[in-house]
Amino acid sequence: MSATRTVKLSRPLETHKGAVPQLELREPKLRCFREYGEPFKVTATKDGQSIEHDNRVLVKFLSHMSGVDEIILDDLPATDYYAARAALVEMLLGVAGENPTGT
């Protein structure tokens, strides 16, 4: 797994530290899972696999991994959120492999 992933935003987020033009996602640690739970669930289907996202948990992970407060992330346009969510899922699946749940 890459230790970081950059997600360029369609427009900068305004924070108390200034404008944030991109999210720098750092590798999550076990603490994220223990505090927030699982950000998504992967299940096997006849066509491959299906991913069910828990958006409340995903935002907590994104906040922890990027250092940007959840209240600021709430202003992300949907397209930027989907890009950030996809990057996070790709980072985690890179660790877990093709069959992360073992089912």
C-alpha positions in Angstrom: 0.0 0.0 0.0 1.2 3.5 -0.8 1.7 5.5 2.4 -0.1 8.5 0.9 -2.6 9.3 -1.8 -3.4 12.7 -3.2 -6.9 13.7 -4.3 -7.1 17.0 -6.2 -10.2 18.9 -5.5 -12.4 20.7 -8.1 -12.2 23.8 -5.9 -10.3 24.4 -2.7 -11.8 23.9 0.7 -11.6 26.9 3.0 -10.1 26.1 6.4 -8.9 28.1 9.4 -5.4 27.3 8.1 -6.1 28.6 4.6 -7.3 27.1 1.3 -6.8 23.3 0.8 -6.6 22.5 -2.9 -6.2 18.8 -2.4 -6.5 16.1 0.2 -3.3 14.3 1.2 -4.5 10.9 2.5 -2.1 9.2 4.9 -2.1 5.5 5.6 -4.8 4.8 8.2 -3.8 3.0 11.4 -5.6 0.4 13.5 -7.0 3.2 15.7 -9.3 4.3 12.9 -11.0 0.9 12.8 -11.2 0.6 16.5 -12.7 4.1 17.0 -14.8 4.4 13.9 -15.6 0.9 12.7 -15.4 -0.5 9.1 -15.7 2.1 6.4 -17.1 -0.4 3.9 -18.1 -4.0 3.4 -17.0 -6.1 0.5 -19.2 -9.1 -0.4 -18.7 -11.7 -3.1 -21.3 -11.8 -5.9 -21.8 -14.0 -8.9 -20.3 -11.2 -11.0 -17.3 -10.5 -8.8 -17.7 -8.3 -5.7 -19.9 -5.6 -4.3 -18.9 -2.8 -2.0 -21.3 -1.3 0.5 -20.0 2.1 1.9 -20.7 3.5 5.3 -20.4 7.2 4.5 -20.5 8.3 8.2 -17.4 6.1 8.9 -15.7 7.0 5.6 -15.9 10.8 6.5 -14.3 10.0 9.9 -11.5 8.1 8.1 -11.0 10.9 5.5 -10.8 13.5 8.3 -8.3 11.4 10.3 -6.2 10.5 7.2 -6.1 14.1 5.7 -6.1 16.2 8.9 -9.1 18.2 7.6 -12.0 18.5 10.1 -15.2 16.7 9.3 -17.2 19.9 9.4 -14.9 21.2 6.6 -15.2 18.0 4.6 -19.0 18.4 4.7 -18.5 21.2 2.1 -16.9 18.9 -0.4 -18.7 18.7 -3.7 -20.1 15.3 -4.4 -17.7 14.6 -7.2 -14.7 15.4 -4.9 -16.2 13.2 -2.1 -16.5 10.3 -4.6 -12.9 10.7 -5.7 -11.7 10.9 -2.1 -13.8 7.9 -1.1 -12.5 5.9 -4.1 -8.9 6.7 -3.1 -9.5 5.6 0.4 -11.1 2.3 -0.6 -8.3 1.7 -3.1 -5.7 2.3 -0.4 -7.4 -0.2 1.9 -8.1 -2.8 -0.7 -4.5 -2.7 -1.7 -3.7 -4.0 1.7 -6.5 -6.5 1.9 -6.2 -7.9 -1.6 -9.0 -9.3 -3.7 -10.8 -11.1 -0.9 -10.5 -8.9 2.2 -13.4 -10.6 4.1 -12.2 -14.1 3.5 -15.7 -15.1 2.2 
